[in-house]
Amino acid sequence: MIELDQLTRRFASVTAVDRLSLSARPGDILGFLGPNGAGKSTSMKMATGYLRPTAGTARIDGVDVWHRPVAAKRRFGYLPEGAPAYPEMPAEAFLGFVAEIRGLRGRRRRAAVDRAIARADLGSVLGRPIDTLSKGFKRRVGLAAALLHDPPVLILDEPTDGLDPNQKHAVRTLLRALSPGRTILVSTHLLEEVEALCTRVAIIARGRLVVESTPAALLAQSPDGRLDSLFRTLTAPATPA
C-alpha cells in the first residue's frame, strides 16, 4: 500500500534523504522514527507528493504519486507537520470545506464530517476559529481532515504532538481501531508510542534507513531490554575517522 523506492532528496549540497526504500502492507502500523533532522518529515512530504524527490519513486496503492497525483491522493489521508489549516475558519466549517474538496456532497458530506468529528473528539470546539485552538486541538482538527474520506492509507506526521496523556491514549486507541484493512505510517519521536501502537518500526538517521523490524525484535536486540538505549546507539552521530 505504501512503497518508497530509493527516495532521495538533496537541498543544495545537503542530502536530507538518501536512497530510502520502505514498504507497508494492509494492517501495518509502521512507526517511522529518527532524531530531529533525520529526514522523517522530508520523506513523508515526498511520499505524499508535496515535495518532489531528487531521485526515486513513491507509490500509494500501486499509484505513482508524481505521475498520477490526484489518483494517489484519493487513496490516502495526510496529517503534515504543523497541521496547517485556514486559521480564521471555525473547525466544523473547515472540515466541511475539506469534505467538499474531496468530492463529498449532501448527506455523504454531512455523514463524513460527523464521523470525523466523533473520531477526533472535536465536539467542544466546532464553532471556534482554528487559530484560537490549542496546539493539541489543532492536531486533532488536522487528524479529522485526514480521516474525512475514509482512506485506505493514513500518513501521519507526529499525530499526538501537543496532546495531553489522555488525548494521546485516545488517538492511539483510534488508530488501532482503524488499522484492520488499512495501512498507517506514523512519524514519531516518542518511543513509548512505538511500543504502545506500532506493529513495525523503521528507524532512519542522517537520511538513511538504519533498521526495519518489529518492536519486539528490536527490544530483543537491546542489551538492557530498553528501546531508548538501542535507538541512541543506532542513531548516534558517526565518529570521524
MDAnalysis code that builds the backbone (N, CA, C; Angstrom):
import MDAnalysis as mda
import numpy as np

u = mda.Universe.empty(723, n_residues=241, atom_resindex=np.repeat(np.arange(241), 3), trajectory=True)
u.add_TopologyAttr("name", ["N", "CA", "C"] * 241)
u.add_TopologyAttr("resid", np.arange(1, 242))
u.add_TopologyAttr("resname", ["MET", "ILE", "GLU", "LEU", "ASP", "GLN", "LEU", "THR", "ARG", "ARG", "PHE", "ALA", "SER", "VAL", "THR", "ALA", "VAL", "ASP", "ARG", "LEU", "SER", "LEU", "SER", "ALA", "ARG", "PRO", "GLY", "ASP", "ILE", "LEU", "GLY", "PHE", "LEU", "GLY", "PRO", "ASN", "GLY", "ALA", "GLY", "LYS", "SER", "THR", "SER", "MET", "LYS", "MET", "ALA", "THR", "GLY", "TYR", "LEU", "ARG", "PRO", "THR", "ALA", "GLY", "THR", "ALA", "ARG", "ILE", "ASP", "GLY", "VAL", "ASP", "VAL", "TRP", "HIS", "ARG", "PRO", "VAL", "ALA", "ALA", "LYS", "ARG", "ARG", "PHE", "GLY", "TYR", "LEU", "PRO", "GLU", "GLY", "ALA", "PRO", "ALA", "TYR", "PRO", "GLU", "MET", "PRO", "ALA", "GLU", "ALA", "PHE", "LEU", "GLY", "PHE", "VAL", "ALA", "GLU", "ILE", "ARG", "GLY", "LEU", "ARG", "GLY", "ARG", "ARG", "ARG", "ARG", "ALA", "ALA", "VAL", "ASP", "ARG", "ALA", "ILE", "ALA", "ARG", "ALA", "ASP", "LEU", "GLY", "SER", "VAL", "LEU", "GLY", "ARG", "PRO", "ILE", "ASP", "THR", "LEU", "SER", "LYS", "GLY", "PHE", "LYS", "ARG", "ARG", "VAL", "GLY", "LEU", "ALA", "ALA", "ALA", "LEU", "LEU", "HIS", "ASP", "PRO", "PRO", "VAL", "LEU", "ILE", "LEU", "ASP", "GLU", "PRO", "THR", "ASP", "GLY", "LEU", "ASP", "PRO", "ASN", "GLN", "LYS", "HIS", "ALA", "VAL", "ARG", "THR", "LEU", "LEU", "ARG", "ALA", "LEU", "SER", "PRO", "GLY", "ARG", "THR", "ILE", "LEU", "VAL", "SER", "THR", "HIS", "LEU", "LEU", "GLU", "GLU", "VAL", "GLU", "ALA", "LEU", "CYS", "THR", "ARG", "VAL", "ALA", "ILE", "ILE", "ALA", "ARG", "GLY", "ARG", "LEU", "VAL", "VAL", "GLU", "SER", "THR", "PRO", "ALA", "ALA", "LEU", "LEU", "ALA", "GLN", "SER", "PRO", "ASP", "GLY", "ARG", "LEU", "ASP", "SER", "LEU", "PHE", "ARG", "THR", "LEU", "THR", "ALA", "PRO", "ALA", "THR", "PRO", "ALA"])
u.atoms.positions = np.array([
    [0.820, -1.218, 0.000],
    [0.000, 0.000, 0.000],
    [0.854, 1.267, 0.000],
    [1.997, 1.215, 0.682],
    [2.973, 2.302, 0.628],
    [4.290, 1.706, 0.154],
    [4.846, 2.266, -0.925],
    [6.116, 1.788, -1.458],
    [7.024, 2.988, -1.728],
    [8.106, 3.057, -1.000],
    [9.135, 4.067, -1.237],
    [10.343, 3.348, -1.799],
    [10.788, 3.781, -2.975],
    [11.848, 3.080, -3.678],
    [12.997, 4.036, -3.984],
    [14.071, 3.910, -3.198],
    [15.289, 4.688, -3.422],
    [15.031, 6.203, -3.385],
    [14.110, 6.632, -2.523],
    [13.787, 8.060, -2.436],
    [15.003, 8.847, -1.960],
    [15.290, 9.914, -2.680],
    [16.423, 10.777, -2.357],
    [15.993, 12.227, -2.512],
    [16.428, 13.067, -1.578],
    [16.167, 14.497, -1.690],
    [17.411, 15.266, -1.257],
    [17.870, 16.126, -2.165],
    [19.014, 16.979, -1.877],
    [18.575, 18.438, -1.858],
    [19.092, 19.192, -0.918],
    [18.920, 20.635, -0.865],
    [20.312, 21.250, -1.000],
    [20.621, 21.757, -2.207],
    [21.962, 22.260, -2.497],
    [22.966, 21.141, -2.210],
    [23.878, 21.367, -1.281],
    [24.907, 20.360, -1.008],
    [24.512, 19.379, 0.090],
    [23.313, 19.548, 0.643],
    [22.863, 18.703, 1.757],
    [21.933, 17.608, 1.237],
    [22.217, 16.362, 1.576],
    [21.334, 15.239, 1.242],
    [20.470, 14.946, 2.457],
    [19.198, 15.360, 2.390],
    [18.296, 15.200, 3.527],
    [17.769, 13.774, 3.635],
    [17.522, 13.132, 2.487],
    [17.060, 11.742, 2.449],
    [17.908, 11.030, 1.396],
    [18.450, 9.867, 1.766],
    [19.455, 9.208, 0.940],
    [19.033, 7.785, 0.598],
    [18.441, 7.616, -0.575],
    [18.095, 6.292, -1.122],
    [17.250, 5.461, -0.148],
    [16.169, 6.057, 0.302],
    [15.293, 5.402, 1.279],
    [14.313, 4.468, 0.564],
    [14.336, 3.206, 0.948],
    [13.376, 2.220, 0.440],
    [12.627, 1.618, 1.622],
    [11.303, 1.600, 1.495],
    [10.458, 1.193, 2.614],
    [9.102, 0.803, 2.056],
    [8.438, -0.163, 2.695],
    [7.093, -0.538, 2.261],
    [6.234, -0.883, 3.464],
    [4.926, -0.766, 3.280],
    [3.969, -1.117, 4.330],
    [2.746, -1.759, 3.692],
    [2.204, -2.748, 4.377],
    [1.089, -3.537, 3.857],
    [-0.201, -3.234, 4.615],
    [-1.352, -3.683, 4.106],
    [-2.600, -3.517, 4.853],
    [-2.506, -4.140, 6.237],
    [-2.989, -3.405, 7.241],
    [-2.925, -3.855, 8.615],
    [-1.706, -3.382, 9.366],
    [-0.697, -2.884, 8.638],
    [0.516, -2.379, 9.294],
    [0.262, -1.025, 9.941],
    [0.795, -0.850, 11.142],
    [1.009, 0.483, 11.714],
    [2.518, 0.617, 11.817],
    [3.083, 1.313, 10.851],
    [4.535, 1.418, 10.726],
    [5.018, 2.680, 11.417],
    [5.776, 2.517, 12.498],
    [6.362, 3.649, 13.190],
    [7.621, 4.099, 12.484],
    [7.705, 5.385, 12.185],
    [8.811, 5.969, 11.433],
    [9.584, 6.868, 12.384],
    [10.741, 6.421, 12.818],
    [11.483, 7.088, 13.882],
    [12.808, 7.632, 13.384],
    [13.279, 8.644, 14.110],
    [14.597, 9.181, 13.860],
    [14.782, 10.432, 14.689],
    [16.019, 10.804, 14.974],
    [16.260, 12.042, 15.718],
    [15.866, 13.253, 14.893],
    [15.797, 14.411, 15.524],
    [15.498, 15.642, 14.797],
    [16.501, 15.827, 13.663],
    [15.970, 16.175, 12.484],
    [16.824, 16.380, 11.331],
    [17.203, 15.117, 10.588],
    [16.609, 13.980, 10.967],
    [16.960, 12.712, 10.319],
    [16.388, 12.583, 8.919],
    [15.336, 13.368, 8.609],
    [14.718, 13.284, 7.290],
    [13.315, 12.716, 7.292],
    [12.700, 12.587, 8.483],
    [11.369, 11.983, 8.564],
    [10.325, 12.813, 7.808],
    [10.220, 14.093, 8.139],
    [9.190, 14.930, 7.513],
    [9.441, 15.086, 6.018],
    [10.703, 15.210, 5.615],
    [11.027, 15.303, 4.187],
    [10.595, 14.040, 3.460],
    [10.836, 12.888, 4.067],
    [10.424, 11.614, 3.464],
    [8.910, 11.560, 3.296],
    [8.162, 12.010, 4.320],
    [6.707, 11.940, 4.265],
    [6.158, 12.921, 3.232],
    [6.791, 14.076, 3.091],
    [6.358, 15.024, 2.061],
    [6.566, 14.446, 0.669],
    [7.645, 13.720, 0.464],
    [7.854, 13.075, -0.831],
    [6.870, 11.923, -1.034],
    [6.618, 11.154, 0.030],
    [5.699, 10.019, -0.073],
    [4.287, 10.455, -0.440],
    [3.929, 11.686, -0.074],
    [2.571, 12.178, -0.323],
    [2.492, 13.135, -1.515],
    [3.611, 13.362, -2.193],
    [3.582, 14.196, -3.386],
    [3.651, 15.681, -3.134],
    [3.994, 16.091, -1.936],
    [4.077, 17.521, -1.625],
    [5.497, 18.071, -1.786],
    [6.452, 17.184, -2.025],
    [7.819, 17.592, -2.278],
    [8.394, 16.638, -3.315],
    [8.928, 17.194, -4.386],
    [9.439, 16.352, -5.467],
    [10.785, 15.741, -5.072],
    [10.935, 14.429, -5.234],
    [12.223, 13.815, -4.904],
    [13.285, 14.164, -5.943],
    [14.530, 14.212, -5.504],
    [15.649, 14.360, -6.424],
    [15.807, 13.094, -7.258],
    [15.525, 11.958, -6.630],
    [15.573, 10.668, -7.313],
    [14.667, 9.703, -6.574],
    [14.307, 8.604, -7.236],
    [13.472, 7.593, -6.614],
    [11.992, 7.817, -6.863],
    [11.179, 6.892, -6.376],
    [9.742, 6.938, -6.595],
    [8.990, 6.620, -5.310],
    [7.729, 7.079, -5.272],
    [6.819, 6.742, -4.178],
    [5.488, 6.335, -4.788],
    [4.922, 5.240, -4.296],
    [3.634, 4.754, -4.783],
    [2.701, 4.501, -3.602],
    [1.448, 4.882, -3.798],
    [0.393, 4.606, -2.828],
    [-0.610, 3.675, -3.490],
    [-0.795, 2.496, -2.941],
    [-1.695, 1.502, -3.524],
    [-1.353, 1.271, -4.995],
    [-0.049, 1.246, -5.287],
    [0.419, 0.999, -6.641],
    [0.405, 2.197, -7.570],
    [-0.037, 3.357, -7.080],
    [-0.164, 4.551, -7.918],
    [1.003, 5.496, -7.645],
    [1.741, 5.859, -8.674],
    [2.872, 6.774, -8.533],
    [2.364, 8.163, -8.157],
    [2.906, 8.725, -7.083],
    [2.369, 9.988, -6.567],
    [2.733, 11.178, -7.445],
    [3.737, 11.028, -8.321],
    [4.077, 12.145, -9.219],
    [3.444, 12.003, -10.586],
    [3.347, 10.802, -11.100],
    [2.756, 10.626, -12.429],
    [1.231, 10.650, -12.401],
    [0.639, 10.234, -11.270],
    [-0.825, 10.250, -11.131],
    [-1.187, 10.838, -9.763],
    [-0.907, 12.131, -9.554],
    [-1.045, 12.714, -8.210],
    [-2.461, 12.716, -7.660],
    [-3.460, 13.027, -8.493],
    [-4.832, 13.090, -7.987],
    [-5.313, 11.701, -7.585],
    [-5.039, 10.715, -8.431],
    [-5.450, 9.340, -8.118],
    [-4.766, 8.851, -6.845],
    [-3.492, 9.192, -6.672],
    [-2.774, 8.768, -5.464],
    [-3.358, 9.427, -4.228],
    [-3.662, 10.726, -4.319],
    [-4.123, 11.454, -3.135],
    [-5.546, 11.082, -2.734],
    [-6.290, 10.472, -3.637],
    [-7.598, 9.940, -3.242],
    [-7.450, 8.755, -2.300],
    [-6.291, 8.119, -2.327],
    [-6.087, 6.873, -1.599],
    [-5.499, 7.060, -0.206],
    [-5.117, 8.296, 0.152],
    [-4.535, 8.462, 1.476],
    [-5.050, 9.720, 2.156],
    [-4.950, 9.705, 3.485],
    [-5.157, 10.890, 4.294],
    [-3.827, 11.280, 4.902],
    [-3.542, 12.579, 4.920],
    [-2.220, 13.057, 5.332],
    [-2.363, 14.115, 6.414],
    [-1.695, 13.883, 7.526],
    [-1.567, 14.899, 8.571],
    [-0.130, 15.390, 8.543],
    [0.130, 16.571, 7.971],
    [1.508, 17.045, 7.871],
    [1.998, 17.675, 9.161],
    [3.287, 17.940, 9.192],
    [3.899, 18.627, 10.308],
    [3.246, 19.998, 10.491],
    [2.846, 20.317, 11.722],
    [2.229, 21.613, 11.991],
    [0.739, 21.668, 11.745],
    [0.150, 20.637, 11.139],
    [-1.297, 20.595, 10.862],
    [-1.808, 21.902, 10.263],
    [-1.290, 22.340, 9.101],
    [-1.716, 23.621, 8.535],
    [-3.190, 23.616, 8.156],
    [-3.837, 24.744, 8.369],
    [-5.262, 24.904, 8.057],
    [-5.531, 26.390, 7.861],
    [-6.739, 26.725, 7.444],
    [-7.130, 28.130, 7.340],
    [-7.466, 28.624, 8.745],
    [-6.624, 29.464, 9.331],
    [-6.760, 29.763, 10.768],
    [-8.038, 30.496, 11.132],
    [-8.616, 31.268, 10.193],
    [-9.805, 32.050, 10.527],
    [-11.092, 31.230, 10.463],
    [-11.030, 30.016, 9.914],
    [-12.239, 29.207, 9.756],
    [-12.571, 28.459, 11.039],
    [-13.834, 28.406, 11.427],
    [-14.220, 27.523, 12.534],
    [-13.925, 26.067, 12.168],
    [-13.661, 25.256, 13.176],
    [-13.248, 23.875, 12.941],
    [-14.260, 23.111, 12.084],
    [-15.550, 23.230, 12.394],
    [-16.559, 22.481, 11.643],
    [-16.638, 22.960, 10.208],
    [-16.566, 24.270, 9.987],
    [-16.615, 24.803, 8.627],
    [-15.409, 24.331, 7.817],
    [-14.256, 24.287, 8.457],
    [-13.057, 23.814, 7.771],
    [-13.218, 22.362, 7.331],
    [-13.745, 21.520, 8.219],
    [-13.932, 20.114, 7.848],
    [-14.952, 19.966, 6.723],
    [-16.005, 20.800, 6.751],
    [-16.971, 20.778, 5.661],
    [-16.339, 21.182, 4.340],
    [-15.460, 22.183, 4.396],
    [-14.745, 22.629, 3.197],
    [-13.858, 21.519, 2.641],
    [-13.103, 20.849, 3.530],
    [-12.231, 19.764, 3.089],
    [-13.055, 18.630, 2.486],
    [-14.199, 18.333, 3.095],
    [-15.057, 17.275, 2.564],
    [-15.527, 17.608, 1.145],
    [-15.883, 18.867, 0.900],
    [-16.297, 19.260, -0.449],
    [-15.153, 19.135, -1.437],
    [-13.952, 19.555, -1.020],
    [-12.789, 19.408, -1.886],
    [-12.564, 17.935, -2.224],
    [-12.859, 17.066, -1.291],
    [-12.737, 15.625, -1.507],
    [-13.867, 15.057, -2.362],
    [-14.806, 15.899, -2.772],
    [-15.877, 15.460, -3.645],
    [-17.101, 14.929, -2.943],
    [-17.199, 15.148, -1.622],
    [-18.351, 14.676, -0.864],
    [-19.443, 15.739, -0.876],
    [-20.667, 15.342, -1.100],
    [-21.786, 16.281, -1.197],
    [-22.988, 15.754, -0.397],
    [-23.852, 16.683, -0.022],
    [-25.128, 16.324, 0.594],
    [-24.978, 15.473, 1.838],
    [-25.746, 14.381, 1.884],
    [-25.739, 13.519, 3.069],
    [-24.394, 12.852, 3.281],
    [-23.689, 12.513, 2.201],
    [-22.359, 11.895, 2.341],
    [-21.387, 12.868, 3.002],
    [-21.478, 14.130, 2.623],
    [-20.607, 15.141, 3.236],
    [-20.912, 15.278, 4.719],
    [-22.189, 15.395, 5.080],
    [-22.571, 15.558, 6.475],
    [-22.154, 14.341, 7.300],
    [-22.377, 13.159, 6.745],
    [-22.015, 11.941, 7.473],
    [-20.510, 11.845, 7.669],
    [-19.733, 12.233, 6.649],
    [-18.273, 12.172, 6.755],
    [-17.761, 13.152, 7.800],
    [-18.314, 14.363, 7.808],
    [-17.895, 15.362, 8.787],
    [-18.252, 14.912, 10.200],
    [-19.471, 14.415, 10.379],
    [-19.897, 13.956, 11.709],
    [-19.014, 12.808, 12.198],
    [-18.690, 11.880, 11.309],
    [-17.850, 10.744, 11.692],
    [-16.450, 11.218, 12.093],
    [-15.870, 12.147, 11.318],
    [-14.531, 12.651, 11.628],
    [-14.522, 13.427, 12.943],
    [-15.575, 14.212, 13.188],
    [-15.680, 14.962, 14.448],
    [-15.719, 13.999, 15.629],
    [-16.499, 12.938, 15.503],
    [-16.603, 11.969, 16.597],
    [-15.273, 11.246, 16.814],
    [-14.626, 10.847, 15.739],
    [-13.374, 10.114, 15.855],
    [-12.288, 10.951, 16.535],
    [-12.240, 12.253, 16.186],
    [-11.205, 13.127, 16.744],
    [-11.660, 13.839, 18.015],
    [-12.897, 13.593, 18.449],
    [-13.431, 14.172, 19.687],
    [-13.333, 15.699, 19.677],
    [-13.976, 16.297, 18.671],
    [-13.904, 17.746, 18.466],
    [-15.197, 18.474, 18.845],
    [-16.131, 17.784, 19.467],
    [-17.442, 18.374, 19.713],
    [-17.423, 19.678, 20.477],
    [-16.430, 19.889, 21.326],
    [-16.412, 21.085, 22.176],
    [-15.838, 22.320, 21.495],
    [-15.283, 22.176, 20.272],
    [-14.605, 23.326, 19.639],
    [-15.104, 23.598, 18.224],
    [-16.228, 23.042, 17.835],
    [-16.656, 23.104, 16.442],
    [-16.846, 24.525, 15.935],
    [-17.350, 25.435, 16.777],
    [-17.632, 26.794, 16.331],
    [-16.486, 27.763, 16.506],
    [-15.352, 27.289, 17.017],
    [-14.236, 28.194, 17.296],
    [-13.282, 28.273, 16.116],
    [-12.774, 29.476, 15.789],
    [-11.756, 29.582, 14.736],
    [-10.531, 28.734, 15.089],
    [-9.980, 28.090, 14.086],
    [-8.850, 27.188, 14.317],
    [-7.688, 27.912, 14.973],
    [-7.500, 29.185, 14.636],
    [-6.379, 29.954, 15.178],
    [-6.463, 30.119, 16.702],
    [-7.665, 29.981, 17.261],
    [-7.834, 30.160, 18.704],
    [-7.678, 28.856, 19.482],
    [-7.486, 27.747, 18.790],
    [-7.422, 26.442, 19.444],
    [-6.020, 26.167, 19.986],
    [-5.952, 25.301, 20.979],
    [-4.668, 24.855, 21.487],
    [-3.953, 24.023, 20.426],
    [-2.660, 23.824, 20.627],
    [-1.883, 23.013, 19.690],
    [-2.470, 21.613, 19.565],
    [-2.896, 21.045, 20.689],
    [-3.470, 19.711, 20.656],
    [-4.743, 19.634, 19.844],
    [-5.639, 20.625, 20.010],
    [-6.881, 20.622, 19.231],
    [-6.602, 20.874, 17.751],
    [-5.608, 21.704, 17.446],
    [-5.255, 21.912, 16.036],
    [-4.811, 20.597, 15.401],
    [-4.026, 19.802, 16.152],
    [-3.614, 18.494, 15.634],
    [-4.828, 17.601, 15.411],
    [-5.793, 17.665, 16.311],
    [-6.967, 16.817, 16.175],
    [-7.855, 17.253, 15.005],
    [-7.922, 18.556, 14.740],
    [-8.637, 19.021, 13.544],
    [-7.939, 18.491, 12.293],
    [-6.599, 18.549, 12.274],
    [-5.859, 18.004, 11.143],
    [-6.063, 16.516, 10.971],
    [-6.113, 15.784, 12.076],
    [-6.364, 14.347, 12.008],
    [-7.762, 14.070, 11.463],
    [-8.743, 14.839, 11.920],
    [-10.106, 14.675, 11.408],
    [-10.157, 14.920, 9.908],
    [-9.444, 15.945, 9.433],
    [-9.418, 16.232, 7.996],
    [-8.798, 15.076, 7.217],
    [-7.776, 14.448, 7.780],
    [-7.139, 13.314, 7.105],
    [-8.061, 12.106, 7.024],
    [-8.987, 11.988, 7.972],
    [-9.876, 10.824, 8.035],
    [-11.159, 10.999, 7.230],
    [-11.440, 12.216, 6.763],
    [-12.769, 12.540, 6.215],
    [-13.243, 11.580, 5.127],
    [-12.382, 11.253, 4.177],
    [-12.825, 10.430, 3.039],
    [-12.588, 8.945, 3.276],
    [-12.296, 8.585, 4.546],
    [-12.153, 7.188, 4.955],
    [-11.144, 6.450, 4.075],
    [-9.905, 6.964, 3.998],
    [-8.936, 6.419, 3.040],
    [-8.330, 5.101, 3.512],
    [-7.821, 4.297, 2.567],
    [-7.179, 3.032, 2.945],
    [-5.764, 3.215, 3.494],
    [-5.179, 4.406, 3.299],
    [-3.824, 4.689, 3.778],
    [-3.842, 5.989, 4.570],
    [-3.200, 5.978, 5.738],
    [-3.027, 7.181, 6.542],
    [-1.533, 7.433, 6.717],
    [-1.119, 8.673, 6.480],
    [0.266, 9.076, 6.647],
    [0.261, 10.251, 7.616],
    [0.761, 10.022, 8.821],
    [0.575, 10.955, 9.928],
    [1.924, 11.374, 10.501],
    [2.197, 12.668, 10.437],
    [3.461, 13.205, 10.943],
    [3.228, 13.736, 12.356],
    [3.735, 13.018, 13.349],
    [3.607, 13.376, 14.762],
    [2.133, 13.620, 15.149],
    [1.248, 12.625, 15.003],
    [-0.176, 12.846, 15.248],
    [-0.527, 13.183, 16.688],
    [0.319, 12.813, 17.660],
    [-0.005, 13.100, 19.061],
    [0.800, 14.272, 19.617],
    [1.496, 14.993, 18.757],
    [2.287, 16.138, 19.212],
    [1.365, 17.200, 19.810],
    [1.646, 17.626, 21.033],
    [0.852, 18.666, 21.680],
    [-0.357, 18.161, 22.438],
    [-0.617, 16.855, 22.404],
    [-1.772, 16.303, 23.111],
    [-1.386, 15.930, 24.536],
    [-2.358, 16.044, 25.447],
    [-2.106, 15.608, 26.816],
    [-2.184, 14.075, 26.873],
    [-1.773, 13.449, 27.987],
    [-1.731, 11.986, 28.039],
    [-3.059, 11.309, 27.707],
    [-4.174, 11.856, 28.180],
    [-5.470, 11.252, 27.871],
    [-5.777, 11.341, 26.378],
    [-5.455, 12.495, 25.765],
    [-5.697, 12.655, 24.332],
    [-4.797, 11.728, 23.515],
    [-3.542, 11.578, 23.946],
    [-2.642, 10.648, 23.253],
    [-3.196, 9.231, 23.296],
    [-3.688, 8.832, 24.460],
    [-4.257, 7.491, 24.591],
    [-5.459, 7.331, 23.654],
    [-6.293, 8.369, 23.562],
    [-7.476, 8.299, 22.698],
    [-7.089, 8.174, 21.226],
    [-6.067, 8.926, 20.798],
    [-5.632, 8.858, 19.399],
    [-5.030, 7.495, 19.090],
    [-4.229, 6.972, 20.005],
    [-3.651, 5.641, 19.782],
    [-4.731, 4.574, 19.704],
    [-5.745, 4.683, 20.561],
    [-6.859, 3.739, 20.517],
    [-7.596, 3.831, 19.187],
    [-7.797, 5.068, 18.703],
    [-8.462, 5.276, 17.419],
    [-7.650, 4.646, 16.287],
    [-6.354, 4.858, 16.263],
    [-5.530, 4.320, 15.183],
    [-5.515, 2.796, 15.198],
    [-5.478, 2.213, 16.382],
    [-5.553, 0.748, 16.453],
    [-6.885, 0.256, 15.909],
    [-7.972, 0.979, 16.210],
    [-9.294, 0.578, 15.720],
    [-9.395, 0.730, 14.203],
    [-8.679, 1.714, 13.645],
    [-8.720, 1.948, 12.205],
    [-7.811, 1.017, 11.418],
    [-6.856, 0.371, 12.081],
    [-5.798, -0.336, 11.360],
    [-6.230, -1.575, 10.584],
    [-7.216, -2.364, 11.020],
    [-7.562, -3.538, 10.217],
    [-7.977, -3.140, 8.792],
    [-7.268, -3.687, 7.821],
    [-7.571, -3.379, 6.426],
    [-6.972, -2.083, 5.921],
    [-6.375, -1.284, 6.810],
    [-5.722, -0.043, 6.411],
    [-4.209, -0.158, 6.599],
    [-3.518, 0.808, 6.014],
    [-2.079, 0.932, 6.210],
    [-1.820, 2.296, 6.828],
    [-1.100, 2.322, 7.945],
    [-0.862, 3.567, 8.670],
    [0.635, 3.755, 8.865],
    [1.133, 4.892, 8.390],
    [2.526, 5.287, 8.608],
    [2.528, 6.445, 9.593],
    [3.203, 6.259, 10.718],
    [3.199, 7.242, 11.799],
    [4.626, 7.680, 12.086],
    [4.907, 8.945, 11.839],
    [6.187, 9.510, 12.259],
    [6.064, 9.948, 13.705],
    [7.057, 9.602, 14.515],
    [7.010, 9.966, 15.924],
    [8.426, 10.008, 16.488],
    [8.605, 10.776, 17.549],
    [9.853, 10.732, 18.297],
    [9.628, 10.130, 19.678],
    [8.393, 9.643, 19.914],
    [8.031, 9.089, 21.218],
    [8.197, 7.572, 21.189],
    [9.200, 7.077, 21.876],
    [9.465, 5.646, 21.843],
    [8.353, 4.847, 22.512],
    [7.717, 5.445, 23.525],
    [6.609, 4.725, 24.161],
    [5.434, 4.564, 23.207],
    [5.316, 5.486, 22.250],
    [4.249, 5.372, 21.255],
    [4.483, 4.171, 20.345],
    [5.724, 3.926, 20.019],
    [6.058, 2.769, 19.189],
    [5.654, 1.476, 19.885],
    [6.027, 1.352, 21.149],
    [5.702, 0.132, 21.889],
    [4.196, -0.024, 22.086],
    [3.479, 1.093, 22.256],
    [2.045, 1.039, 22.530],
    [1.207, 0.847, 21.277],
    [1.734, 1.224, 20.109],
    [0.881, 1.344, 18.922],
    [1.356, 0.537, 17.726],
    [2.640, 0.505, 17.459],
    [3.135, 0.090, 16.140],
    [3.328, -1.419, 16.028],
    [3.059, -1.935, 14.844],
    [3.334, -3.341, 14.544],
    [4.706, -3.521, 13.923],
    [5.228, -2.465, 13.295],
    [6.564, -2.484, 12.707],
    [7.229, -1.136, 12.949],
    [8.552, -1.130, 12.853],
    [9.331, 0.082, 13.130],
    [10.387, 0.251, 12.051],
    [10.529, 1.481, 11.559],
    [11.637, 1.840, 10.670],
    [12.345, 3.030, 11.301],
    [13.654, 2.905, 11.481],
    [14.445, 3.972, 12.081],
    [15.409, 4.517, 11.041],
    [15.423, 5.856, 10.901],
    [16.365, 6.481, 9.988],
    [17.281, 7.427, 10.761],
    [18.453, 7.626, 10.218],
    [19.418, 8.578, 10.774],
    [20.220, 9.141, 9.612],
    [20.402, 10.462, 9.617],
    [21.130, 11.139, 8.549],
    [20.576, 10.791, 7.174],
    [19.240, 10.652, 7.118],
    [18.560, 10.418, 5.854],
    [18.565, 8.994, 5.362],
    [19.174, 8.078, 6.113],
    [19.267, 6.690, 5.661],
    [18.530, 5.752, 6.613],
    [17.951, 4.698, 6.045],
    [17.318, 3.659, 6.853],
    [18.401, 2.861, 7.563],
    [18.309, 2.770, 8.893],
    [19.305, 2.005, 9.641],
    [18.753, 0.672, 10.139],
    [17.441, 0.580, 10.334],
    [16.862, -0.700, 10.740],
    [15.365, -0.681, 10.452],
    [14.838, -1.840, 10.094],
    [13.395, -2.047, 9.950],
    [13.063, -3.384, 10.591],
    [12.135, -3.376, 11.565],
    [11.879, -4.591, 12.320],
    [10.550, -4.449, 13.045],
    [10.280, -5.368, 13.959],
    [9.127, -5.251, 14.844],
    [9.605, -4.696, 16.186],
    [8.713, -4.071, 16.960],
    [9.126, -3.595, 18.280],
    [9.699, -4.709, 19.155],
    [9.088, -5.874, 19.106],
    [9.563, -6.986, 19.942],
    [10.971, -7.408, 19.537],
    [11.238, -7.485, 18.242],
    [12.566, -7.886, 17.780],
    [13.619, -6.843, 18.154],
    [13.254, -5.574, 18.080],
    [14.198, -4.534, 18.475],
    [14.506, -4.594, 19.963],
    [13.478, -4.808, 20.760],
    [13.700, -4.928, 22.204],
    [14.612, -6.109, 22.526],
    [14.467, -7.179, 21.751],
    [15.308, -8.353, 21.984],
    [16.774, -8.071, 21.652],
    [17.023, -7.111, 20.759],
    [18.394, -6.759, 20.396],
    [19.065, -5.852, 21.425],
    [18.241, -5.183, 22.242],
    [18.785, -4.211, 23.182],
    [19.409, -4.920, 24.385],
    [20.647, -4.593, 24.744],
    [21.302, -5.274, 25.878],
    [20.537, -5.124, 27.186],
    [19.860, -3.972, 27.369],
    [19.136, -3.765, 28.629],
    [17.629, -3.879, 28.473],
    [17.185, -4.380, 27.299],
    [15.759, -4.561, 27.081],
    [14.977, -3.273, 26.951],
    [15.668, -2.165, 26.629],
    [15.015, -0.863, 26.507],
    [15.178, -0.347, 25.087],
    [14.077, 0.151, 24.532],
    [14.114, 0.654, 23.165],
    [14.900, 1.956, 23.064],
    [14.865, 2.786, 24.106],
    [15.531, 4.083, 24.013],
    [17.046, 3.937, 23.914],
    [17.643, 2.985, 24.645],
    [19.097, 2.806, 24.577],
    [19.519, 2.272, 23.209],
    [18.734, 1.355, 22.632],
    [19.042, 0.852, 21.292],
    [18.889, 1.963, 20.262],
    [17.865, 2.789, 20.407],
    [17.646, 3.910, 19.497],
    [18.847, 4.855, 19.514],
    [19.346, 5.163, 20.696],
    [20.504, 6.062, 20.797],
    [21.728, 5.461, 20.106],
    [21.902, 4.162, 20.258],
    [23.048, 3.513, 19.625],
    [22.924, 3.543, 18.098],
    [21.741, 3.248, 17.592],
    [21.541, 3.175, 16.142],
    [21.622, 4.533, 15.465],
    [21.267, 5.586, 16.179],
    [21.185, 6.908, 15.554],
    [22.304, 7.842, 16.010],
    [23.292, 7.317, 16.717],
    [24.397, 8.147, 17.193],
    [25.160, 8.743, 16.017],
    [25.631, 9.977, 16.142],
    [26.418, 10.583, 15.060],
    [27.643, 9.747, 14.728],
    [27.962, 9.720, 13.437],
    [29.119, 8.948, 13.012],
    [30.400, 9.537, 13.634],
    [31.276, 8.653, 14.056],
    [32.547, 9.077, 14.630],
    [33.520, 9.420, 13.501],
    [34.111, 10.617, 13.525],
    [35.056, 10.981, 12.455],
    [36.230, 9.994, 12.408],
    [36.653, 9.710, 11.194],
    [37.774, 8.782, 11.032],
    [39.080, 9.438, 11.502],
])
